[in-house]
Amino acid sequence: MDCCKFLLAISLHSFLISHAFSQSVIQIFPGRIEFTGDRKIRAGDELYCDSWRFSVETNDAGEWDSVPSRCVEFVQKYMTGEHYLSDSEIVSGYALKHAKSVNVSAGDGKDAWVFDIDETLLSNLPYYAAHGFGYFVFFSEPLDWISLFVGSYGVVILPQALGSGPGFGAQQTLCGAPNQQSGAVRHRSEIFNEDAFDEWVDLAKAPALPASLTFYKELKQLGFKIFLLTGRNEFQRNTTEKNLLFAGYSDWKKLFLRGPSDQGKPATVYKSEKRLELVNEGYRIHGSSGDQWSDLLGFAKAERSFKLPNPMYYIA
């Protein structure tokens, strides 16, 4: 899937989901963020937010639970613009360079690469776009349709009939009273909800991240055995496999999901244990790709790890 098709897929799928958020251990833009829809990012904000994003991606920020209020709009524009796609392409390019340097042993089939899934192989941007990237969108006047502007992806039209949760329709604003100024658009923060996200996962319509799909196919041609290691739960195996095939992925060696014994473990521990299983089976993990540092750190680490961009949330 090329970049144009990826952007189109975001627009086509983002109208499918609209659910309210409740409290969860993973927070997307929590707090009481509020700003008018026509607010422009000040030059100082843009410089600060770009530096903040750099600190997040390099893990200098350590654990963090919220995007700074002044950076919400910056993150939205980054994720829905060409910058995010370009950053992903650069990371995948370096990963491919490393992969090509490996002397793959065709005889034993033990040369491995490990991928995370969400925001690594599959993009959930349609979900976050439909949820206002973590904040509700509501109007002070009744509307039959809501136009959600998603950066360079274009305008996604969301019918009010599909909006069973807050943020879709002027009468469904559980996050507070609308602005009294006629016609004004207001935004308030929204907290990540695993149940709502699971419903999105069940649709199995998340598009591939274009750079990752290209890299994945290159790895197969080079002879690597590909393992998928996700924080999703075992009951989501069928929909996850369906989505991966829908997005263009195939022929992975094994898909790891959280089973009963993995519940409650920090992501770093859970993923390290699964990598150790591969090492104990004789696999040489030459590379690992993920959007979270918890995908890459811990023990039984890959020879090289490649961090894909994700300034939307942090998973410990």
Disulfide bonds with the S-S distance in Angstrom:
Cys49-Cys71 2.11
